Amino acid sequence: MSVKIRLQRHGKKGKPFYWVVAADARSKRDGKYLEKIGTYNPNTNPATIDINVDSAVKWLNNGAQPTDTAKAILSYKGVLLKHHLEGGIRKGALTQEQADAKFAAWLAEKDNKITSKKDGLSSNKADVKAKAIAAEKEVNAKRVAAAKEALAAAVVEETVAPEAEVAEENNEETQA
């Protein structure tokens, strides 16, 4: 039996959510699977990935072949690195402590990259929001200034109009 590590689609139309599963290569995409290894949600930024690393490494050691997308996800979460380090332990090139130290260092570096990306996204979002608020305040200030000018023009017209009427009445009285 050939085993694949692949994605099984869930979620609704236009909002995919995937399970990362180990399944028989002959089974349907969303059909029967051997074990659920984790989840993948591409709807968030950055994408949310939750993988059971030990279970995934166990399946890789047993000969499971990941699909292209699953391979990219496993690589992103460090599963393929851990599988590689375990191969070095089996061959005697590394000790378990060295492999664990390398994997922990890689995880810390990866976590820092992810955190910096999230911080960058949130700061960009805050900058865009601040610019939008500043533009809205500017537009509101222009509206208030235009309303004051219109009100001043209306007051001037009201004061000029009675004077014009008085002048017309005086002209009519002098002509009569």
C-alpha positions as CSV (number, residue, x, y, z in Angstrom):
1,M,0.0,0.0,0.0
2,S,1.4,3.4,-1.1
3,V,0.8,6.2,1.5
4,K,0.7,9.9,0.7
5,I,0.8,12.9,3.0
6,R,-1.7,15.2,1.4
7,L,-4.3,17.9,1.9
8,Q,-8.0,17.1,2.5
9,R,-10.3,20.0,1.8
10,H,-12.9,21.2,4.3
11,G,-14.6,24.5,4.8
12,K,-17.1,26.2,2.6
13,K,-17.1,27.5,-0.9
14,G,-14.5,30.3,-1.3
15,K,-13.2,29.7,2.3
16,P,-11.0,26.6,2.1
17,F,-9.7,24.9,5.2
18,Y,-7.4,21.8,4.9
19,W,-6.5,18.9,7.0
20,V,-3.0,17.4,6.4
21,V,-3.5,13.7,6.4
22,A,-1.7,10.5,5.7
23,A,-3.9,8.5,3.3
24,D,-3.7,5.6,0.9
25,A,-2.8,6.9,-2.5
26,R,-5.8,5.2,-4.1
27,S,-8.4,6.8,-1.8
28,K,-10.4,9.9,-2.8
29,R,-9.1,13.4,-2.0
30,D,-11.7,14.0,0.7
31,G,-12.2,10.3,1.5
32,K,-10.9,7.8,4.0
33,Y,-7.5,8.6,5.6
34,L,-5.2,6.7,7.9
35,E,-4.2,9.6,10.3
36,K,-4.9,13.3,10.6
37,I,-1.5,15.0,11.0
38,G,-2.5,18.6,11.2
39,T,-4.5,21.6,9.7
40,Y,-3.8,24.3,7.3
41,N,-5.8,27.5,7.0
42,P,-4.8,29.7,4.0
43,N,-7.5,32.3,4.8
44,T,-5.4,34.1,7.4
45,N,-2.3,36.2,6.8
46,P,0.2,34.6,7.3
47,A,-1.5,31.2,6.8
48,T,-2.2,29.3,10.0
49,I,-0.5,25.9,10.1
50,D,-0.8,23.4,12.9
51,I,1.2,20.2,12.4
52,N,2.0,17.3,14.8
53,V,5.7,17.1,13.9
54,D,6.4,13.7,15.5
55,S,3.5,12.1,13.7
56,A,4.5,13.5,10.4
57,V,8.1,12.4,10.9
58,K,6.9,8.9,11.8
59,W,5.0,8.7,8.5
60,L,8.0,10.0,6.5
61,N,10.2,7.3,8.2
62,N,7.6,4.7,7.1
63,G,7.9,5.7,3.5
64,A,5.0,8.1,3.0
65,Q,5.4,10.5,0.1
66,P,4.2,14.1,0.5
67,T,2.4,15.9,-2.4
68,D,4.0,19.1,-3.6
69,T,1.8,21.4,-1.4
70,A,2.1,19.1,1.6
71,K,5.9,19.0,1.1
72,A,6.0,22.8,1.1
73,I,3.9,22.9,4.3
74,L,6.0,20.3,6.0
75,S,9.2,22.1,5.1
76,Y,7.8,25.4,6.4
77,K,7.1,23.8,9.8
78,G,10.4,22.0,10.0
79,V,9.2,18.4,9.6
80,L,11.5,17.7,6.7
81,L,14.5,19.1,8.7
82,K,13.7,16.9,11.7
83,H,13.3,13.9,9.4
84,H,16.7,14.8,7.9
85,L,18.3,15.1,11.3
86,E,16.9,11.8,12.4
87,G,18.5,10.2,9.3
88,G,21.8,11.7,10.5
89,I,21.3,10.2,14.0
90,R,20.6,6.7,12.5
91,K,23.8,7.0,10.4
92,G,25.8,8.1,13.5
93,A,26.8,11.5,12.1
94,L,24.9,13.3,15.0
95,T,23.9,12.6,18.5
96,Q,20.3,13.1,19.6
97,E,21.2,16.1,21.7
98,Q,23.0,17.8,18.7
99,A,20.0,17.2,16.5
100,D,17.6,18.5,19.1
101,A,19.7,21.6,19.6
102,K,19.8,22.3,15.8
103,F,16.1,21.8,15.5
104,A,15.4,24.1,18.5
105,A,17.6,26.8,17.0
106,W,15.9,26.5,13.6
107,L,12.4,26.7,15.3
108,A,13.5,29.9,17.2
109,E,14.8,31.6,14.1
110,K,11.6,30.6,12.2
111,D,9.4,31.9,15.0
112,N,11.3,35.3,14.9
113,K,10.7,35.6,11.2
114,I,7.0,34.9,11.6
115,T,6.7,37.3,14.4
116,S,8.4,40.1,12.5
117,K,6.1,39.5,9.5
118,K,3.0,39.7,11.7
119,D,4.4,42.9,13.3
120,G,5.1,44.4,9.9
121,L,1.6,43.6,8.7
122,S,0.0,45.1,11.8
123,S,2.2,48.3,11.5
124,N,1.3,48.6,7.8
125,K,-2.4,48.2,8.7
126,A,-2.0,50.9,11.4
127,D,-0.2,53.3,9.0
128,V,-3.0,52.9,6.4
129,K,-5.6,53.5,9.0
130,A,-3.8,56.6,10.3
131,K,-3.5,58.0,6.8
132,A,-7.2,57.4,6.1
133,I,-8.2,59.2,9.3
134,A,-5.9,62.1,8.5
135,A,-7.4,62.4,5.0
136,E,-10.9,62.2,6.5
137,K,-10.1,65.0,8.9
138,E,-8.8,67.2,6.1
139,V,-12.0,66.6,4.1
140,N,-14.1,67.5,7.1
141,A,-12.1,70.7,7.7
142,K,-12.6,71.7,4.1
143,R,-16.4,71.0,4.5
144,V,-16.5,73.1,7.6
145,A,-14.6,76.0,5.9
146,A,-17.0,75.9,2.9
147,A,-20.0,75.9,5.2
148,K,-18.7,78.9,7.1
149,E,-18.1,80.7,3.8
150,A,-21.6,79.9,2.6
151,L,-23.0,81.2,5.9
152,A,-21.0,84.4,5.7
153,A,-22.1,85.0,2.1
154,A,-25.8,84.4,3.1
155,V,-25.4,86.9,6.0
156,V,-23.8,89.5,3.6
157,E,-26.7,89.0,1.1
158,E,-29.3,89.5,3.9
159,T,-27.6,92.8,5.1
160,V,-27.1,94.1,1.5
161,A,-30.7,93.2,0.4
162,P,-32.5,95.4,3.1
163,E,-30.2,98.3,2.3
164,A,-31.0,97.9,-1.4
165,E,-34.7,97.9,-0.6
166,V,-34.4,101.0,1.5
167,A,-32.4,102.7,-1.4
168,E,-35.1,101.7,-3.9
169,E,-37.9,103.1,-1.6
170,N,-36.0,106.4,-1.2
171,N,-35.6,106.6,-5.1
172,E,-39.4,105.9,-5.5
173,E,-40.3,108.6,-2.8
174,T,-38.0,111.2,-4.5
175,Q,-39.5,110.5,-7.9
176,A,-43.0,110.6,-6.7
